[in-house]
Amino acid sequence: MRTPFTALVGCRVPIQQAPMGTVSSPDLAVAVAEAGGVGTLTALGLPPAVLLRRLDEVRGRTSGALSANVVTPDVDDDLLTAVAERVRLVDFFWFDPAPRLVELAHRSGALVGWQVGSAAEARAAVDAGCDVVTVQGVEAGGHVRGATPLLPLLREVLGAVDVPVLAAGGISDGRSFAGVLAAGAAGARIGTRFLATTESGAHPAYKQAVVDATGDCTVITGAFAVDCPLCASSPRARVLRAAVERLAELDDDVAATIGRNRVPVPRASGMPPVAGAEGRLDAMAMYAGAAVGSVTDIRPAAEVVAELVAAAEQRWPVPGPTG
């Protein structure tokens, strides 16, 4: 399935696994890259040495396309340079497009993408030198940048920029994937569907909560803003509504513990339930997109990619070699 995005990045299918913090495990990034998409790791919360070691490990496990996500503007120049040397795509989000950071990544040989929530921000990203723009609709799970539904925003951005545009938000099955391709997107960034995979770093209870969700049982909230770097400027994240309800019932100051040292996770923390967490997982930040109801099982990421592509190819005419 060839599009301008696959031609630019060198992947086989126009799917990027969304960065989902600690849920985006190395195993998930490798699985998506091996399946032909773009596997993504995030720099958020990782010490520089750990991040670079993780990127080296993942690079050693796949020859597929990899991305690293950066969500803070104060990233160290040397670290950004080292990250860009290790991935095909450096992916930025949550702060205003910065030409200096784009140039630093380009200098190390990486392409640069920016996820945006408005047409004005998309134009700023292209003016800053970005090679790819990701349009995030308000349907997206996790931290939500803008306030516009995906399809109208996608149309507006496609008319405003001349680089490949990925669509993000509410894309969790073949129908929605085909829909954004037909609307002109060069691919899709997908999170919630990859959360419910065997390789994701989400706790089994979190994965099951996503599978059990029906319809649109999500809400955008500022309830999970404790210890959340992104929330300092805008505490807006889409989560399962049930998690907000359970949080309101929680009396303890600590929701759970994580890691071998059982580090406490404060009540209302932005930390989602990750593998190994113990405690009131149902009252933690269970990020999920508005289309969560279409996720009905937990399966390997490679099967998810194959299913999305097969379903989309039935509905959307595959472009020829020129994309």
C-alpha positions in Angstrom: 0.0 0.0 0.0 2.0 2.9 -1.3 1.3 6.6 -0.4 3.4 9.7 -0.2 4.1 8.8 3.4 5.4 5.3 2.7 7.5 6.7 -0.1 9.1 9.3 2.1 9.7 7.2 5.2 10.4 3.9 3.6 7.8 1.8 5.3 5.5 -0.6 3.5 2.1 0.4 4.9 0.9 4.0 5.8 0.4 3.3 9.5 2.3 4.9 12.4 1.9 3.4 15.9 1.0 6.4 18.1 3.4 7.2 20.9 1.5 6.2 24.1 4.1 6.9 26.8 4.9 3.8 28.9 2.3 1.8 26.9 4.5 2.1 23.8 6.9 -0.7 24.7 9.9 -1.7 22.7 8.1 -5.0 21.8 5.2 -3.0 20.3 7.4 -0.7 18.3 9.4 -3.6 16.9 6.2 -5.5 16.0 4.6 -2.6 14.1 7.9 -1.9 12.3 8.3 -5.5 11.3 4.7 -5.5 10.0 5.5 -2.7 7.7 4.4 0.3 9.6 6.3 2.8 11.7 7.0 1.7 15.3 7.2 4.6 17.9 8.9 5.0 21.2 8.6 8.1 23.4 11.2 10.1 25.2 8.8 11.2 27.9 10.0 10.3 31.4 13.1 8.4 30.3 16.6 9.4 31.4 18.7 10.1 28.3 20.9 7.0 28.8 17.9 4.8 29.1 16.2 6.3 26.1 19.3 5.8 23.8 19.9 2.3 25.1 16.2 1.5 24.4 16.5 2.9 20.9 19.7 0.9 20.2 18.0 -2.2 21.4 14.9 -1.7 19.2 17.1 -0.9 16.2 19.0 -4.1 16.7 15.7 -6.1 16.5 14.2 -4.6 13.3 15.2 -3.2 10.0 11.8 -1.5 9.8 11.0 2.2 10.2 11.2 3.7 13.7 10.1 6.9 15.2 10.9 8.7 18.5 8.4 11.1 20.0 9.4 14.3 21.8 6.8 16.3 23.8 8.9 18.9 25.7 10.5 22.0 24.1 13.5 21.9 26.5 14.9 18.7 25.1 18.7 18.8 25.2 20.4 19.5 21.9 22.9 16.6 22.2 20.1 14.2 23.2 18.0 15.2 20.2 21.0 14.8 17.9 21.6 11.3 19.3 18.0 10.3 19.0 17.8 11.6 15.4 20.8 9.5 14.5 18.9 6.3 15.6 15.5 6.7 14.0 14.0 7.5 10.6 11.4 10.0 12.0 11.6 12.3 14.9 8.1 13.1 16.0 7.1 16.3 18.0 3.9 17.1 19.8 2.3 19.5 22.3 4.4 22.6 21.9 4.7 25.1 19.0 6.7 24.1 16.0 10.4 25.1 16.5 12.6 25.5 13.4 15.8 25.1 15.5 14.7 21.6 16.7 13.7 20.6 13.2 17.1 21.7 11.8 18.9 19.7 14.6 17.0 16.5 13.7 17.5 17.1 10.0 21.2 17.6 10.5 21.5 14.1 12.0 19.7 12.6 9.0 16.2 12.1 10.4 12.9 13.2 8.9 10.7 15.4 11.2 7.0 15.2 11.9 4.8 17.4 14.0 1.3 16.5 15.4 -1.0 19.4 15.3 -4.5 20.4 16.3 -5.2 23.2 13.9 -4.5 24.3 10.3 -2.5 27.3 11.6 -0.3 25.0 13.6 0.1 22.7 10.5 1.3 25.7 8.5 3.7 26.7 11.2 5.1 23.1 11.2 5.7 23.2 7.5 7.2 26.7 7.7 9.5 25.3 10.4 10.8 22.7 7.9 8.7 19.6 8.9 8.5 16.7 6.4 5.3 15.3 7.7 2.3 16.7 9.6 -0.1 14.6 11.7 -3.6 16.1 12.1 -5.1 15.1 15.5 -8.8 15.3 15.7 -10.7 15.8 18.9 -11.6 12.1 18.9 -8.1 11.1 19.8 -7.3 9.2 23.0 -4.7 10.6 25.4 -3.7 14.3 25.3 -5.8 16.3 22.9 -4.2 19.4 21.3 -7.1 20.9 19.4 -10.9 21.1 19.5 -12.0 20.1 15.9 -13.3 16.7 14.7 -10.8 14.9 12.5 -12.4 14.9 9.1 -13.1 18.7 8.8 -9.7 19.4 10.2 -8.0 17.0 7.8 -9.7 18.7 4.9 -8.6 22.1 6.1 -5.0 21.0 6.6 -4.8 19.2 3.3 -5.7 22.5 1.6 -3.1 24.4 3.6 0.1 22.3 3.4 2.0 20.4 0.7 3.7 17.7 2.8 2.3 14.2 3.5 -0.4 14.4 6.1 -1.3 11.7 8.6 -4.7 11.5 10.3 -5.1 10.7 14.0 -8.1 10.3 16.2 -10.8 7.7 16.2 -9.1 5.4 13.7 -9.4 1.9 15.1 -10.7 -0.4 12.3 -10.4 -0.9 8.5 -13.5 1.3 7.8 -12.1 4.4 9.6 -8.6 3.8 8.2 -10.0 3.6 4.6 -12.1 6.7 5.3 -9.1 8.9 6.1 -7.2 7.6 3.1 -10.2 8.3 0.9 -10.3 11.8 2.4 -6.8 12.5 1.2 -4.6 11.5 4.2 -1.3 9.8 3.3 -1.7 7.5 6.3 -2.9 7.2 9.8 -1.5 7.4 13.3 -3.2 4.8 15.5 -3.1 4.4 19.2 -6.1 2.8 20.9 -6.1 -0.2 18.7 -2.4 -0.9 19.3 -3.0 -0.5 23.1 -5.1 -3.7 22.9 -2.3 -5.9 21.5 -0.2 -8.6 23.1 3.0 -6.5 22.8 1.7 -3.2 24.3 3.0 -2.2 27.8 -0.5 -1.7 29.1 -1.7 -3.7 32.1 -3.9 -6.7 31.2 -6.8 -5.0 33.1 -6.4 -1.9 31.0 -6.4 -3.8 27.8 -9.5 -5.7 28.8 -11.2 -2.4 29.8 -10.6 -1.1 26.3 -12.0 -4.4 24.8 -15.0 -4.3 27.1 -15.8 -0.6 26.2 -18.9 -0.1 24.1 -19.8 2.9 21.9 -18.2 6.2 22.8 -17.7 5.8 26.6 -14.8 8.3 26.7 -14.6 11.9 27.9 -12.0 14.7 27.6 -11.0 15.7 31.1 -8.4 17.5 33.2 -8.9 15.0 36.1 -5.6 13.2 35.5 -3.2 16.1 35.7 -0.9 15.2 38.7 2.8 14.7 37.7 1.8 15.2 34.0 4.4 17.3 32.1 1.9 18.0 29.3 -0.8 19.1 31.6 1.0 22.2 32.8 -0.1 24.1 29.7 -3.3 22.3 28.9 -4.8 19.5 31.1 -7.0 17.9 28.4 -6.9 14.2 27.8 -9.5 11.7 26.5 -9.9 8.7 28.8 -12.5 6.0 29.6 -15.4 7.7 31.4 -15.4 4.9 33.9 -11.9 5.9 35.1 -13.1 9.4 35.9 -16.0 7.9 37.9 -13.8 5.5 39.8 -11.3 8.3 40.5 -14.1 10.4 42.1 -14.8 7.4 44.5 -11.1 7.0 45.5 -10.3 8.3 48.9 -6.6 7.3 49.1 -3.8 9.6 48.1 -2.1 6.8 46.2 -3.9 5.0 43.4 -1.3 2.2 42.7 2.3 1.2 42.8 4.6 0.3 39.9 8.0 -1.1 39.3 10.2 -3.5 41.3 10.5 -0.9 44.0 6.7 -0.4 44.1 6.9 3.3 43.4 3.6 5.0 44.5 1.4 6.5 41.8 -0.5 9.5 43.2 -4.2 9.9 43.0 -5.1 11.7 39.7 -1.7 11.0 38.2 -1.3 11.1 34.4 0.3 7.7 34.6 -1.8 5.0 32.9 -2.0 1.4 34.2 1.1 -0.3 32.9 2.1 -3.9 33.2 3.1 -4.8 36.7 1.0 -2.0 38.3 -0.9 -2.9 41.5 -3.8 -1.1 43.2 -6.8 0.7 42.0 -6.1 0.4 38.3 -9.7 1.2 37.4 -9.1 4.7 38.9 -6.0 5.4 36.9 -5.7 7.3 33.6 -7.1 4.8 31.1 -6.5 6.8 27.9 -8.7 5.8 24.9 -10.0 7.3 21.8 -13.6 7.9 20.9 -13.8 4.9 18.6 -12.8 2.5 21.5 -16.0 0.6 21.0 -14.8 -0.9 17.8 -11.8 -2.6 19.6 -13.1 -6.1 20.4 -10.1 -8.2 21.1 -6.4 -8.4 22.1 -4.2 -9.7 19.4 -0.6 -9.4 18.1 0.2 -6.0 16.5 1.2 -7.7 13.2 -2.3 -9.1 12.9 -3.8 -5.6 13.6 -1.7 -4.1 10.9 -2.6 -6.8 8.4 -6.3 -6.5 9.3 -6.4 -2.8 8.9 -4.6 -2.9 5.5 -6.7 -5.7 4.1 -10.0 -4.0 5.1 -8.8 -0.7 3.7 -7.7 -2.2 0.4 -11.2 -3.5 0.0 -12.7 -0.1 0.4 -10.1 2.3 -1.0 -8.4 2.0 -4.4 -4.6 1.5 -3.8 -2.6 4.1 -5.5 -0.1 3.2 -8.2 3.7 3.4 -7.9 3.7 7.2 -8.0 1.4 7.3 -4.9 
